[in-house]
């Protein structure tokens, strides 16, 4: 219990309405206490892409809500054409703390998508159509493989499993 720590986390809501994309971020104030210009830092580290083209932000602002301890940012993006998927680049872990996790929920009409961003996964494609079984299988297997290779503790665990086998059958 003495070495326990609070997980660094924020949440966001992205709503696609025709050609308008509205993004709302909520982050605890203690997550940004060290930032000199939190509004600029946070708004610059969330980018929206359609195809391979970055969608420019038309407006953005942040406010601090002291009574609830939340820092809230809202920004508006304008698409050039209707889309059925968006690519998001979110690198909040680079400006807050390395273990920061951002959970994003996106909605377009009745379709919804979710993405989780951290220091290992800063980019994600939000599809507003249901993924096929093969797409889900490949995405989950790929992300699990990357998580195993990135962390030292996961590698140490795999090494311990390897060394635990005393012969070929146990290996």
LUMBA-447392 format. One record per residue (C-alpha): residue in one letter; y, z, x negated. Coordinates in pm, 1 decimal, padded with zeros to 6 digits. Layout:
N
<rec rest="A" c2="Y" c3="Z" c1="X"/>
...
//
This chain:
171
<rec rest="X" c2="00000.0" c3="00000.0" c1="00000.0"/>
<rec rest="X" c2="00244.8" c3="00069.5" c1="-00283.5"/>
<rec rest="X" c2="00223.0" c3="-00288.0" c1="-00412.4"/>
<rec rest="X" c2="00246.4" c3="-00449.6" c1="-00068.0"/>
<rec rest="X" c2="00535.4" c3="-00683.7" c1="-00001.7"/>
<rec rest="X" c2="00693.0" c3="-00859.6" c1="00292.1"/>
<rec rest="X" c2="00614.9" c3="-01226.6" c1="00329.6"/>
<rec rest="X" c2="00919.0" c3="-01448.6" c1="00292.9"/>
<rec rest="X" c2="00934.4" c3="-01660.9" c1="00607.0"/>
<rec rest="X" c2="01168.3" c3="-01869.5" c1="00819.1"/>
<rec rest="X" c2="01124.3" c3="-02082.5" c1="01128.0"/>
<rec rest="X" c2="01272.9" c3="-02404.4" c1="01249.8"/>
<rec rest="X" c2="01281.5" c3="-02613.2" c1="01563.2"/>
<rec rest="X" c2="01331.8" c3="-02988.5" c1="01548.8"/>
<rec rest="X" c2="01393.3" c3="-03175.2" c1="01872.8"/>
<rec rest="X" c2="01398.6" c3="-03555.4" c1="01895.6"/>
<rec rest="X" c2="01591.4" c3="-03678.4" c1="02196.5"/>
<rec rest="X" c2="01627.3" c3="-04057.7" c1="02191.3"/>
<rec rest="X" c2="01813.1" c3="-04134.7" c1="01868.6"/>
<rec rest="X" c2="01937.5" c3="-03778.2" c1="01818.6"/>
<rec rest="X" c2="01745.4" c3="-03528.7" c1="01608.1"/>
<rec rest="X" c2="01857.5" c3="-03167.2" c1="01646.7"/>
<rec rest="X" c2="01736.1" c3="-02911.2" c1="01393.2"/>
<rec rest="X" c2="01775.3" c3="-02534.1" c1="01424.9"/>
<rec rest="X" c2="01681.4" c3="-02292.5" c1="01144.8"/>
<rec rest="X" c2="01643.3" c3="-01916.2" c1="01166.3"/>
<rec rest="X" c2="01610.6" c3="-01717.3" c1="00846.2"/>
<rec rest="X" c2="01641.0" c3="-01342.2" c1="00784.5"/>
<rec rest="X" c2="01969.5" c3="-01250.2" c1="00615.2"/>
<rec rest="X" c2="01791.6" c3="-01069.5" c1="00331.8"/>
<rec rest="X" c2="01630.1" c3="-01401.2" c1="00230.9"/>
<rec rest="X" c2="01966.8" c3="-01553.5" c1="00141.6"/>
<rec rest="X" c2="02156.2" c3="-01250.8" c1="00010.5"/>
<rec rest="X" c2="02148.2" c3="-01387.0" c1="-00346.1"/>
<rec rest="X" c2="02286.0" c3="-01731.9" c1="-00255.7"/>
<rec rest="X" c2="02653.5" c3="-01796.5" c1="-00328.1"/>
<rec rest="X" c2="02678.8" c3="-02077.0" c1="-00071.0"/>
<rec rest="X" c2="02385.1" c3="-02030.5" c1="00167.9"/>
<rec rest="X" c2="02500.3" c3="-02294.9" c1="00417.1"/>
<rec rest="X" c2="02516.9" c3="-02571.4" c1="00156.5"/>
<rec rest="X" c2="02194.2" c3="-02459.8" c1="-00013.0"/>
<rec rest="X" c2="01991.2" c3="-02450.1" c1="00306.5"/>
<rec rest="X" c2="02127.7" c3="-02767.0" c1="00466.5"/>
<rec rest="X" c2="02075.6" c3="-02964.6" c1="00142.5"/>
<rec rest="X" c2="01712.3" c3="-02853.9" c1="00114.8"/>
<rec rest="X" c2="01603.5" c3="-02989.1" c1="00451.6"/>
<rec rest="X" c2="01592.0" c3="-03367.6" c1="00469.0"/>
<rec rest="X" c2="01468.0" c3="-03604.4" c1="00739.9"/>
<rec rest="X" c2="01318.0" c3="-03948.5" c1="00672.8"/>
<rec rest="X" c2="01221.3" c3="-04233.7" c1="00902.0"/>
<rec rest="X" c2="00999.6" c3="-04482.3" c1="00723.3"/>
<rec rest="X" c2="01115.5" c3="-04457.0" c1="00363.7"/>
<rec rest="X" c2="01479.4" c3="-04420.2" c1="00459.0"/>
<rec rest="X" c2="01661.4" c3="-04087.1" c1="00461.9"/>
<rec rest="X" c2="01836.5" c3="-04010.5" c1="00788.6"/>
<rec rest="X" c2="02183.9" c3="-03878.8" c1="00719.7"/>
<rec rest="X" c2="02304.6" c3="-03560.4" c1="00876.5"/>
<rec rest="X" c2="02599.0" c3="-03620.7" c1="01112.8"/>
<rec rest="X" c2="02689.6" c3="-03253.1" c1="01143.3"/>
<rec rest="X" c2="02567.7" c3="-02914.7" c1="01030.0"/>
<rec rest="X" c2="02682.5" c3="-02555.8" c1="01035.5"/>
<rec rest="X" c2="02548.1" c3="-02206.7" c1="00984.4"/>
<rec rest="X" c2="02637.7" c3="-01866.6" c1="01123.2"/>
<rec rest="X" c2="02540.3" c3="-01515.2" c1="01032.1"/>
<rec rest="X" c2="02432.9" c3="-01292.1" c1="01319.9"/>
<rec rest="X" c2="02470.8" c3="-00943.7" c1="01169.2"/>
<rec rest="X" c2="02342.3" c3="-00746.6" c1="01467.4"/>
<rec rest="X" c2="02004.4" c3="-00925.5" c1="01461.4"/>
<rec rest="X" c2="01991.6" c3="-00982.1" c1="01084.1"/>
<rec rest="X" c2="01944.1" c3="-01357.8" c1="01122.1"/>
<rec rest="X" c2="02111.3" c3="-01650.5" c1="00952.1"/>
<rec rest="X" c2="02110.3" c3="-01948.7" c1="01187.2"/>
<rec rest="X" c2="02179.5" c3="-02308.6" c1="01090.6"/>
<rec rest="X" c2="02200.7" c3="-02610.2" c1="01316.8"/>
<rec rest="X" c2="02228.2" c3="-02972.7" c1="01216.4"/>
<rec rest="X" c2="02226.4" c3="-03305.5" c1="01391.4"/>
<rec rest="X" c2="02081.2" c3="-03631.0" c1="01260.4"/>
<rec rest="X" c2="02116.2" c3="-03978.2" c1="01409.8"/>
<rec rest="X" c2="01823.9" c3="-04221.8" c1="01399.2"/>
<rec rest="X" c2="01872.3" c3="-04596.1" c1="01368.7"/>
<rec rest="X" c2="01584.4" c3="-04671.6" c1="01607.4"/>
<rec rest="X" c2="01333.3" c3="-04476.2" c1="01820.1"/>
<rec rest="X" c2="01044.4" c3="-04331.0" c1="01618.1"/>
<rec rest="X" c2="00694.7" c3="-04197.9" c1="01674.6"/>
<rec rest="X" c2="00688.1" c3="-04009.7" c1="01344.0"/>
<rec rest="X" c2="00929.7" c3="-03846.7" c1="01100.4"/>
<rec rest="X" c2="00883.8" c3="-03733.4" c1="00743.8"/>
<rec rest="X" c2="01039.3" c3="-03400.3" c1="00652.0"/>
<rec rest="X" c2="01124.1" c3="-03275.2" c1="00303.8"/>
<rec rest="X" c2="01182.3" c3="-02899.3" c1="00307.2"/>
<rec rest="X" c2="01227.5" c3="-02712.5" c1="-00020.1"/>
<rec rest="X" c2="01355.0" c3="-02371.9" c1="00093.2"/>
<rec rest="X" c2="01118.4" c3="-02206.1" c1="-00156.7"/>
<rec rest="X" c2="01333.0" c3="-02354.2" c1="-00434.4"/>
<rec rest="X" c2="01647.6" c3="-02173.4" c1="-00317.1"/>
<rec rest="X" c2="01510.5" c3="-01853.3" c1="-00162.0"/>
<rec rest="X" c2="01199.8" c3="-01710.6" c1="-00330.3"/>
<rec rest="X" c2="00892.0" c3="-01896.0" c1="-00463.0"/>
<rec rest="X" c2="00658.3" c3="-01752.9" c1="-00198.0"/>
<rec rest="X" c2="00885.1" c3="-01856.6" c1="00091.6"/>
<rec rest="X" c2="00708.4" c3="-02019.7" c1="00388.4"/>
<rec rest="X" c2="00893.7" c3="-02226.6" c1="00648.8"/>
<rec rest="X" c2="00724.7" c3="-02297.3" c1="00981.8"/>
<rec rest="X" c2="00859.7" c3="-02598.8" c1="01167.2"/>
<rec rest="X" c2="00789.5" c3="-02696.3" c1="01526.5"/>
<rec rest="X" c2="00897.4" c3="-03041.7" c1="01637.2"/>
<rec rest="X" c2="00917.0" c3="-03181.2" c1="01989.5"/>
<rec rest="X" c2="00972.6" c3="-03531.7" c1="02120.7"/>
<rec rest="X" c2="00942.3" c3="-03541.1" c1="02498.4"/>
<rec rest="X" c2="00600.5" c3="-03399.3" c1="02582.9"/>
<rec rest="X" c2="00464.5" c3="-03454.2" c1="02231.1"/>
<rec rest="X" c2="00477.8" c3="-03176.9" c1="01974.2"/>
<rec rest="X" c2="00399.4" c3="-03143.3" c1="01606.4"/>
<rec rest="X" c2="00394.7" c3="-02855.6" c1="01358.2"/>
<rec rest="X" c2="00429.9" c3="-02829.2" c1="00983.4"/>
<rec rest="X" c2="00421.6" c3="-02548.8" c1="00729.3"/>
<rec rest="X" c2="00620.8" c3="-02578.2" c1="00407.6"/>
<rec rest="X" c2="00592.2" c3="-02371.2" c1="00090.6"/>
<rec rest="X" c2="00628.9" c3="-02427.7" c1="-00283.1"/>
<rec rest="X" c2="00313.3" c3="-02643.3" c1="-00292.0"/>
<rec rest="X" c2="00381.5" c3="-02846.6" c1="00023.3"/>
<rec rest="X" c2="00743.3" c3="-02954.0" c1="00049.1"/>
<rec rest="X" c2="00686.4" c3="-03278.2" c1="00237.5"/>
<rec rest="X" c2="00510.9" c3="-03342.2" c1="00566.6"/>
<rec rest="X" c2="00481.6" c3="-03620.2" c1="00822.3"/>
<rec rest="X" c2="00537.9" c3="-03517.3" c1="01182.2"/>
<rec rest="X" c2="00350.3" c3="-03749.4" c1="01415.9"/>
<rec rest="X" c2="00438.6" c3="-03740.9" c1="01778.4"/>
<rec rest="X" c2="00099.2" c3="-03886.7" c1="01865.4"/>
<rec rest="X" c2="-00227.6" c3="-03694.3" c1="01847.5"/>
<rec rest="X" c2="-00407.2" c3="-03740.0" c1="01510.5"/>
<rec rest="X" c2="-00756.1" c3="-03885.0" c1="01502.1"/>
<rec rest="X" c2="-01049.2" c3="-03668.9" c1="01395.7"/>
<rec rest="X" c2="-01069.1" c3="-03848.7" c1="01059.9"/>
<rec rest="X" c2="-00696.7" c3="-03794.5" c1="00992.5"/>
<rec rest="X" c2="-00729.8" c3="-03422.6" c1="01064.0"/>
<rec rest="X" c2="-01040.3" c3="-03391.5" c1="00848.6"/>
<rec rest="X" c2="-00881.9" c3="-03568.8" c1="00551.3"/>
<rec rest="X" c2="-00552.0" c3="-03379.5" c1="00577.5"/>
<rec rest="X" c2="-00719.7" c3="-03038.2" c1="00599.2"/>
<rec rest="X" c2="-00969.8" c3="-03112.7" c1="00321.0"/>
<rec rest="X" c2="-00693.8" c3="-03247.1" c1="00096.6"/>
<rec rest="X" c2="-00462.7" c3="-02951.4" c1="00152.2"/>
<rec rest="X" c2="-00746.6" c3="-02705.2" c1="00089.8"/>
<rec rest="X" c2="-00840.2" c3="-02882.4" c1="-00232.4"/>
<rec rest="X" c2="-00479.8" c3="-02873.2" c1="-00356.7"/>
<rec rest="X" c2="-00442.1" c3="-02503.8" c1="-00270.9"/>
<rec rest="X" c2="-00755.2" c3="-02422.1" c1="-00471.7"/>
<rec rest="X" c2="-00634.3" c3="-02612.3" c1="-00775.6"/>
<rec rest="X" c2="-00278.0" c3="-02477.1" c1="-00771.1"/>
<rec rest="X" c2="-00340.2" c3="-02102.8" c1="-00767.2"/>
<rec rest="X" c2="-00467.9" c3="-01909.5" c1="-01068.8"/>
<rec rest="X" c2="-00652.1" c3="-01658.8" c1="-00851.2"/>
<rec rest="X" c2="-00841.6" c3="-01932.6" c1="-00670.7"/>
<rec rest="X" c2="-00945.4" c3="-02085.3" c1="-01004.8"/>
<rec rest="X" c2="-01052.6" c3="-01744.0" c1="-01132.7"/>
<rec rest="X" c2="-01263.8" c3="-01695.4" c1="-00819.2"/>
<rec rest="X" c2="-01434.9" c3="-02033.4" c1="-00867.6"/>
<rec rest="X" c2="-01499.2" c3="-01950.0" c1="-01233.2"/>
<rec rest="X" c2="-01651.6" c3="-01614.2" c1="-01134.2"/>
<rec rest="X" c2="-01879.7" c3="-01788.3" c1="-00884.1"/>
<rec rest="X" c2="-01987.7" c3="-02032.4" c1="-01152.9"/>
<rec rest="X" c2="-02063.8" c3="-01758.1" c1="-01403.8"/>
<rec rest="X" c2="-02252.4" c3="-01550.6" c1="-01146.0"/>
<rec rest="X" c2="-02542.8" c3="-01798.0" c1="-01140.8"/>
<rec rest="X" c2="-02811.4" c3="-01690.0" c1="-01390.7"/>
<rec rest="X" c2="-03013.9" c3="-02010.5" c1="-01357.7"/>
<rec rest="X" c2="-02988.3" c3="-02357.9" c1="-01205.7"/>
<rec rest="X" c2="-03115.1" c3="-02253.2" c1="-00864.5"/>
<rec rest="X" c2="-02855.1" c3="-01973.4" c1="-00833.9"/>
<rec rest="X" c2="-02585.2" c3="-02199.3" c1="-00975.3"/>
//
